[in-house]
Amino acid sequence: MRLILFVICLLLPAAAQAACEGRDLKGDLPLSIQAELKEAVSNIPYPEGNHWIATKGNTVLHLVGTLHLNAPQMGALVERLTPVLSQADAFYFEVTQDEMKAWEQRLAADPSPIMITSGPSLIDIMPEEDWATLSAMLTERGIPSWVAAKMRPWFLGMMLGMPTCMLQDPQADHGLDSRLTDLALEHDIPQYSLESIDDLMGVFDIYSIEEQAHSLARMVGTYKNSDDQMATMTKAYFDEQHWQVMELGRLIAREYSGLSPEEFDKEWSPIEQHLLIERNNNWMLHILSIQDQTAVIAVGAGHLSGTFGLLNQLHQADYTLERAPF
């Protein structure tokens, strides 16, 4: 999220702030999909709870599922968490704010990690009809198509997934991760990253520009009603139903995609594998090395639940898990 806003400021003209007025789509889903959601959640390890405490010997881990975006509830939430988390010996984030800032400085000089700096643009790569559809969606968000045509498809997809109101809000990235960073700084608590920016960028380089563009064209329907989709995910998050955040995202995207379930799964499964499962597994190597201290593990809430989620992996590593107040 912070990266998207950084690029907005770097490449695009200033825009007036718009209010976010999305609505929860969960009740609008067909009964068959609501039943599918209920069944999926019933079979998932640790599907809820945004604050868990994992204990093994003298090691205590506070796992906090974060929302990367700002929301009115954030201030009170951090106030509730501060008395407990301020006593920690260390904070672990996906990537620390300091490392992100350093990378943003490099990006300003060399935008190639997120921009197509040589070769054909997306206008040349994508079918004319698909690019016309994307251009119309970009215009609604105040993003010139000539700028978007030089963006790497994975990054353009991230931008399209953001509601216009958030793209235009300078405080949109002041989510729980950012606020917990402020908390750690205030109490002089060391901060560490679970991965590097280069590791994360490597995930997006697995596929060629052409393959990414093809996937973007096939999934263009999923970017409809982004305000409502974001409102739906945000409500599930504050209800502490973090598995629903992920599963609702998948089911709503499938509904809007216009693809068959089989075609959609071919697009969705690699994303889940690379951005969720593999990253969780890599993070666990760092998390399991934490010994004889109290640490906060603050990562996106979607990384907590499921068979490959951090909570279940800690359970399998003989940690005792207890849900804590959030």
C-alpha positions as CSV (number, residue, x, y, z in Angstrom):
1,M,0.0,0.0,0.0
2,R,2.7,2.4,0.9
3,L,4.5,1.6,-2.3
4,I,1.4,2.4,-4.4
5,L,0.9,5.8,-2.7
6,F,4.6,6.5,-3.2
7,V,4.3,5.9,-7.0
8,I,1.1,8.0,-7.1
9,C,3.1,11.0,-5.7
10,L,6.0,10.3,-7.9
11,L,4.3,9.9,-11.3
12,L,0.8,11.4,-11.1
13,P,-0.6,14.9,-10.6
14,A,-2.2,15.8,-7.3
15,A,-5.9,14.9,-7.0
16,A,-8.6,16.0,-4.6
17,Q,-9.3,13.7,-1.8
18,A,-12.5,11.6,-2.2
19,A,-14.5,10.0,0.6
20,C,-14.7,6.2,0.8
21,E,-18.3,5.1,0.8
22,G,-18.2,1.5,-0.1
23,R,-20.7,-1.0,1.3
24,D,-20.5,-4.6,2.6
25,L,-21.2,-7.0,-0.3
26,K,-21.3,-10.1,1.8
27,G,-25.1,-10.1,2.1
28,D,-25.5,-9.6,-1.7
29,L,-23.7,-12.8,-2.5
30,P,-25.8,-15.6,-4.0
31,L,-26.9,-18.2,-1.4
32,S,-24.8,-20.8,-3.0
33,I,-21.6,-18.7,-2.5
34,Q,-22.6,-17.8,1.0
35,A,-22.9,-21.6,1.7
36,E,-19.5,-22.1,0.1
37,L,-18.0,-19.5,2.3
38,K,-19.5,-21.0,5.4
39,E,-18.3,-24.5,4.5
40,A,-14.7,-23.2,3.7
41,V,-14.4,-21.4,7.0
42,S,-15.6,-24.4,9.0
43,N,-12.6,-26.5,7.8
44,I,-9.9,-23.9,8.3
45,P,-7.4,-24.0,11.2
46,Y,-7.4,-20.8,13.2
47,P,-9.9,-18.8,11.0
48,E,-10.4,-15.9,13.3
49,G,-8.8,-13.6,15.9
50,N,-6.4,-10.8,15.1
51,H,-4.2,-11.2,18.2
52,W,-2.8,-14.5,19.4
53,I,-0.1,-15.3,21.9
54,A,2.2,-18.2,21.1
55,T,4.3,-19.5,24.0
56,K,7.1,-22.1,24.1
57,G,9.4,-22.1,27.1
58,N,10.7,-18.5,27.7
59,T,9.7,-17.4,24.2
60,V,6.4,-15.4,23.9
61,L,5.2,-14.3,20.5
62,H,2.3,-11.8,20.0
63,L,1.0,-12.4,16.5
64,V,-1.0,-9.4,15.4
65,G,-2.9,-9.6,12.1
66,T,-2.7,-6.2,10.5
67,L,-4.6,-4.2,8.0
68,H,-2.2,-2.2,5.8
69,L,-4.8,0.5,5.2
70,N,-6.0,3.3,7.5
71,A,-9.4,3.2,9.1
72,P,-11.2,5.3,11.7
73,Q,-11.0,2.4,14.2
74,M,-7.2,2.3,14.2
75,G,-6.6,4.9,16.9
76,A,-8.6,3.1,19.5
77,L,-7.3,-0.2,18.5
78,V,-3.6,0.8,19.0
79,E,-4.5,2.4,22.3
80,R,-5.9,-1.0,23.5
81,L,-2.8,-2.9,22.3
82,T,-0.2,-0.5,23.6
83,P,0.0,-1.6,27.3
84,V,0.8,-5.1,26.2
85,L,2.9,-4.7,23.0
86,S,5.0,-1.8,24.5
87,Q,6.6,-4.4,26.8
88,A,8.0,-6.5,23.9
89,D,11.7,-6.9,23.3
90,A,11.4,-6.7,19.5
91,F,9.0,-6.1,16.7
92,Y,9.0,-8.1,13.4
93,F,7.2,-6.7,10.4
94,E,7.0,-8.0,6.8
95,V,9.4,-5.2,5.9
96,T,10.3,-2.4,8.3
97,Q,9.4,1.2,7.4
98,D,13.1,2.1,7.4
99,E,13.8,-0.5,4.8
100,M,10.8,0.6,2.7
101,K,12.0,4.2,2.8
102,A,15.5,3.2,1.6
103,W,14.0,1.2,-1.2
104,E,11.7,4.0,-2.2
105,Q,14.7,6.3,-2.5
106,R,16.4,3.8,-4.9
107,L,13.1,3.5,-6.8
108,A,13.0,7.2,-7.5
109,A,16.4,6.9,-9.2
110,D,15.6,3.5,-10.9
111,P,11.9,2.7,-11.3
112,S,12.5,-0.5,-13.3
113,P,11.3,-2.8,-10.5
114,I,7.7,-1.5,-11.1
115,M,7.9,0.2,-14.5
116,I,8.6,-1.1,-18.0
117,T,11.7,0.9,-18.8
118,S,12.6,-0.9,-22.1
119,G,10.8,-2.8,-24.8
120,P,7.1,-2.7,-25.7
121,S,4.5,-1.1,-23.4
122,L,1.2,-2.7,-22.3
123,I,-0.5,-0.9,-25.2
124,D,1.6,-3.0,-27.6
125,I,1.3,-6.2,-25.6
126,M,-2.4,-6.4,-24.7
127,P,-5.2,-6.9,-27.1
128,E,-6.8,-3.6,-28.1
129,E,-10.2,-4.4,-26.5
130,D,-8.6,-5.4,-23.2
131,W,-6.5,-2.3,-23.1
132,A,-9.6,-0.1,-23.8
133,T,-11.4,-1.7,-20.9
134,L,-8.4,-1.1,-18.6
135,S,-8.0,2.5,-19.8
136,A,-11.6,3.3,-18.9
137,M,-11.0,2.0,-15.4
138,L,-7.8,3.9,-15.1
139,T,-9.5,7.1,-16.2
140,E,-12.1,6.7,-13.3
141,R,-9.1,6.6,-10.9
142,G,-7.4,9.6,-12.4
143,I,-4.5,7.6,-13.7
144,P,-3.4,8.6,-17.3
145,S,-3.3,5.5,-19.6
146,W,0.1,6.6,-21.0
147,V,1.5,6.3,-17.5
148,A,-0.2,3.0,-16.7
149,A,1.0,1.5,-20.1
150,K,4.6,1.6,-18.7
151,M,3.7,-0.1,-15.4
152,R,4.5,-3.7,-14.8
153,P,1.2,-5.6,-15.0
154,W,1.4,-6.9,-11.4
155,F,1.8,-3.4,-10.1
156,L,-1.0,-2.0,-12.3
157,G,-3.3,-4.7,-11.0
158,M,-2.5,-3.6,-7.4
159,M,-3.4,-0.1,-8.3
160,L,-6.7,-1.1,-10.0
161,G,-7.6,-3.1,-6.9
162,M,-7.4,0.1,-4.7
163,P,-10.5,2.3,-4.4
164,T,-10.1,5.7,-5.9
165,C,-10.7,7.3,-2.5
166,M,-7.7,5.6,-1.0
167,L,-5.4,6.3,-4.0
168,Q,-6.2,10.0,-3.3
169,D,-5.9,9.9,0.5
170,P,-2.4,10.8,1.8
171,Q,-3.1,9.0,5.1
172,A,-4.4,5.8,3.5
173,D,-1.2,3.9,4.3
174,H,-1.3,4.8,8.0
175,G,-2.7,1.4,8.8
176,L,-1.9,-0.9,11.8
177,D,1.7,-1.7,10.5
178,S,2.6,1.9,10.3
179,R,1.0,2.7,13.7
180,L,2.8,-0.2,15.4
181,T,6.1,1.1,13.9
182,D,5.4,4.4,15.6
183,L,4.7,2.5,18.9
184,A,8.0,0.6,18.6
185,L,9.9,3.9,17.9
186,E,8.2,5.6,20.8
187,H,9.3,2.8,23.2
188,D,12.7,2.3,21.6
189,I,12.0,-1.3,20.7
190,P,14.2,-2.8,17.9
191,Q,12.5,-3.6,14.6
192,Y,13.3,-6.3,12.1
193,S,12.1,-7.5,8.7
194,L,10.8,-11.0,8.0
195,E,11.8,-10.5,4.3
196,S,13.6,-8.1,2.1
197,I,12.1,-5.9,-0.5
198,D,14.2,-7.7,-3.1
199,D,12.7,-11.0,-2.0
200,L,9.2,-9.6,-2.4
201,M,10.0,-8.1,-5.8
202,G,11.4,-11.5,-6.8
203,V,8.0,-13.0,-6.4
204,F,6.6,-10.7,-9.1
205,D,9.5,-11.5,-11.5
206,I,8.6,-15.2,-11.7
207,Y,6.4,-14.5,-14.7
208,S,7.3,-12.6,-17.8
209,I,5.7,-9.2,-18.7
210,E,3.7,-10.9,-21.4
211,E,2.4,-13.6,-19.0
212,Q,1.5,-11.0,-16.4
213,A,-0.3,-8.9,-19.0
214,H,-2.3,-11.9,-20.2
215,S,-3.3,-12.6,-16.6
216,L,-4.3,-9.0,-16.0
217,A,-6.5,-9.0,-19.1
218,R,-8.2,-12.2,-18.0
219,M,-8.8,-10.9,-14.4
220,V,-9.9,-7.3,-15.4
221,G,-13.5,-8.0,-14.3
222,T,-12.3,-8.5,-10.7
223,Y,-11.5,-4.8,-10.3
224,K,-15.1,-3.7,-10.5
225,N,-16.7,-2.1,-7.4
226,S,-13.3,-1.8,-5.7
227,D,-14.9,0.6,-3.1
228,D,-17.4,-2.1,-2.1
229,Q,-14.9,-4.9,-2.2
230,M,-12.6,-3.0,0.1
231,A,-15.4,-2.1,2.5
232,T,-16.3,-5.8,2.6
233,M,-12.8,-6.9,3.4
234,T,-12.4,-4.2,6.0
235,K,-15.5,-5.2,7.9
236,A,-14.4,-8.8,8.0
237,Y,-11.1,-7.7,9.3
238,F,-12.5,-5.6,12.2
239,D,-14.9,-8.5,12.9
240,E,-11.6,-10.5,13.4
241,Q,-12.7,-13.0,10.7
242,H,-9.4,-13.0,8.9
243,W,-10.0,-16.1,6.9
244,Q,-13.2,-14.5,5.6
245,V,-11.1,-11.6,4.5
246,M,-9.2,-14.0,2.2
247,E,-12.0,-16.2,1.2
248,L,-14.4,-13.3,0.5
249,G,-11.8,-11.7,-1.6
250,R,-11.5,-14.9,-3.7
251,L,-15.2,-15.6,-4.0
252,I,-16.1,-12.0,-4.9
253,A,-13.2,-11.8,-7.4
254,R,-14.5,-15.1,-9.0
255,E,-18.0,-13.7,-9.3
256,Y,-16.8,-10.5,-11.0
257,S,-14.1,-12.2,-13.2
258,G,-16.6,-13.7,-15.7
259,L,-14.4,-16.8,-15.7
260,S,-15.5,-20.3,-15.0
261,P,-14.4,-21.6,-11.5
262,E,-11.7,-23.7,-13.2
263,E,-10.4,-20.9,-15.3
264,F,-10.4,-18.6,-12.3
265,D,-8.6,-21.1,-10.1
266,K,-5.8,-21.3,-12.7
267,E,-5.2,-17.5,-12.2
268,W,-5.8,-17.4,-8.4
269,S,-3.9,-20.4,-7.2
270,P,-0.4,-19.2,-8.3
271,I,-1.0,-15.9,-6.6
272,E,-2.0,-17.6,-3.3
273,Q,1.0,-20.0,-3.6
274,H,3.6,-17.3,-4.2
275,L,2.3,-14.4,-2.1
276,L,0.9,-16.3,0.8
277,I,2.0,-19.9,1.3
278,E,5.7,-19.5,0.2
279,R,6.1,-16.3,2.1
280,N,4.6,-17.8,5.2
281,N,7.1,-20.7,5.0
282,N,10.0,-18.3,4.5
283,W,8.9,-16.1,7.4
284,M,8.7,-19.2,9.7
285,L,12.4,-19.7,9.4
286,H,12.9,-16.3,11.0
287,I,10.1,-16.7,13.5
288,L,11.3,-20.1,14.8
289,S,14.7,-18.6,15.4
290,I,13.4,-16.1,18.0
291,Q,14.3,-17.5,21.4
292,D,14.0,-16.5,25.0
293,Q,12.3,-13.1,24.4
294,T,8.9,-11.5,23.9
295,A,8.4,-10.4,20.3
296,V,5.6,-8.9,18.3
297,I,5.0,-10.5,14.8
298,A,2.9,-7.9,12.9
299,V,1.9,-9.1,9.5
300,G,-1.1,-8.9,7.2
301,A,-4.1,-10.7,8.9
302,G,-4.5,-13.1,5.9
303,H,-1.2,-14.7,6.8
304,L,-2.5,-16.0,10.2
305,S,-5.1,-18.6,9.2
306,G,-5.2,-21.9,7.2
307,T,-3.1,-25.0,7.0
308,F,0.0,-23.0,5.9
309,G,-0.9,-20.0,8.2
310,L,1.6,-18.8,10.8
311,L,-0.7,-19.9,13.7
312,N,-1.1,-23.5,12.5
313,Q,2.7,-23.7,11.7
314,L,3.5,-22.5,15.3
315,H,1.0,-25.1,16.7
316,Q,2.8,-27.8,14.7
317,A,6.1,-26.5,16.2
318,D,4.7,-27.2,19.7
319,Y,3.9,-23.6,20.6
320,T,0.9,-23.1,22.9
321,L,-1.6,-20.8,21.3
322,E,-4.0,-18.5,23.1
323,R,-6.3,-15.9,21.5
324,A,-5.8,-12.5,23.1
325,P,-7.9,-9.3,23.2
326,F,-7.8,-7.1,20.1
